[in-house]
Each structure stands twice: as C-alpha cells, then as structure tokens.
Amino acid sequence: MPQDHHENVVSNLRIGVRFWESTVETAGYVPFHWHSSIELVCVLAGQLVFQINGRAHVIRPGNFVVVPSGVIHDVTNTANHALVLQVPLTFVAAYFDHPETMNFSTTGLTDTEAYRQVVAKFRELNQVNREQGVSAQLDSGILVLTILKLLVENFVRLDQPLTENASNIKSLLIYVNEHYRDKLSVKLLAETFGYNASYLSRLFKRQTGVTLGQYVYMIRLNNFYQDLINTELPVNDLFARHGLTNRRTAREQFRRMFGRLPKQIRLAHKKR
C-alpha cells in the first residue's frame, strides 16, 4: 500500500475500470486507506469486515459492499474468495454529475431484487473476463454500466451526500503508518496535530470505529505479520522491530487478528 494510504486505480480493462477475482488463503488486515474511485466488493466465500465511517459492515457470501470515493476504510478478512470492481470518478463523471458526492447504503436492502441483480451482474462480469470472448470488452462495459445504474437507482443516499472531510484524520493516519515503531501516545499525537487529546480520541473513534491506541497496535501487528511471512528474522526480533514490547500480549492479539500464532503462520506460509 502506498505510504500516504491513498490508492489510485490503475485500470486493467480497456473501458477504464479495474476488476479482478481475488482469492486470499489466510486471515489478514488492510489498514485504513481511501480511493479516488468507487469500490465494490462482492464476497463469494469467506468473510470481509469493512470499517466505513466508524461502522462495521460484515460482508458474507452473496453480499457486496460499496465504498464511496475518498472515504476512509479498513478491511479485516478471513480466508476468502471475492470479486472487486474499482470505478474511477472520471469514468462515472461521464454519466453522473458530481460523483465525488455519491454516498451509498445497502442497509436493509439485501433481500431486494435490485441487490440480487447487482450480485448476479458481478458474477456475469467475472465470467465474461474469464472467457475473454470476441465481445468481452463490450460485454464488460455493458455490465459495469448496468451495475452503476442499479446502484444509482437503488442504493445512493440522496439525503446524505458526501462532503469534503475537514478533519485532519487522513494526515494522522499517514503519520501513524510512518512512525508506528515509535512510542506513540494519544497525548503526543494530539500535540503533533494541534488537537485536545480527549477531542482527538473521540474524533478518531467516531470516524474509524476503533480507538487511536487500538489502531496503532493493529498497524504494529500488521507490519509484524508482513515481515513474518517475507523474512527469516527470528520472531522475537520482529516483536522488538515493530514496537511490540509485551510479547505475551502481542501473541494473544496476533492470534485474534490473524487466527493463528506467529510461528504457526510462518510454518503454514513456508508450506504453501
């Protein structure tokens, strides 16, 4: 992930969007980030949990989630199989005014015909891209536009359009990602960004769904995990390297986050 937590979409379809079939074999975590696109994720197997605007969205097989452009979110996952569609705002702007203000909600709508149609179109899009027939690009364009039409007609929150986030939370997230090894405290971070500590704690929890202390620890564990599977460094050395001074607590939290203890994860990764 880029250090600034912002992900620009690089299209892999000629129509100008990005679509892929994702298979993940282990539990994992993607820290808070945001896109310059509208992102849709449809789960075929396993489970994903998105934190969006401080609220958890559990996405199970046959469900999808829509993440609006520019909105901070993170993802916690089990082993899973999913379809991912990222539609840049420049693509959407050709059909709809001010796509950067589009806000979406599927709450209470998962049993509707429109919801089922979106899932069905996702599966059709995946089949088209697997087969790559003569009209694959044309068919892909039709399906993407159909999905967008279904979203706009059924899942856009016209009463709650997105507005530019005036807080400094995005800058704070970037800072934590770059300095997570340091001894970070809410007081220190509040002073760094010009906030009252109590106010910053409330603001961060409201916008992300987790406390600032919890997030710092999650970033440490996630970077520990990456080194665990990508290096041969001893586990105890990695604890120290990533600011995890209490090894017992770190092991317990790691198992909650990734489903196994560190040595079990490393052994399973080597076998794969």
C-alpha angles and dihedrals in degrees: 000000000000114000093242090059090233117122122202114204117242106198119228096184121072091234089070105257134103121238131166144158111241126203117183118183100192139044113266151159134233111199124230113298140141139222138221086226144058107264126204124187122188116191119217098173136002124017139283125193116202122194105208121172090343096308127109118231114193110205115197132177111306092021131105136196130208118211113195121225116278095009117136113239142154132201132219115189146184119209101301151167116220145158118232127198122183116187116190117226089240088063094048093045091068089067108024133038120242099000089176088073095052111123122185138201132178095178110140092000103090092103095052126109091239091056092050090048092055091052091047092050090050090056091047091051091052092049092049091052093047094052097040095200126180092275097038096121093047092047091047091053092050092049094047091050090047091053091049091049091051091049095049094046097044114017109033114111102224090175093056110040117179118260129193110279106242096192125098094234094116091055089047091053091052091050094050091049091054098041104032091120090063125085097269122185132175089245093053093046092047091053091047093054099035099251136131105252095234092047092048091051092052093043094050094047092048094051099039108024094234133079120258091245091052091051094051088053092047090053090050092050093046093052089045088054093052092053090044093062098033103045139043095225115134115267094239091053089053092052090057093042092058100043096257098141098164101063096185093054090043092054092049093048091044091055091050091050101041103022097241141056117267097256091048091052092050093048092049091048092051091051091053 
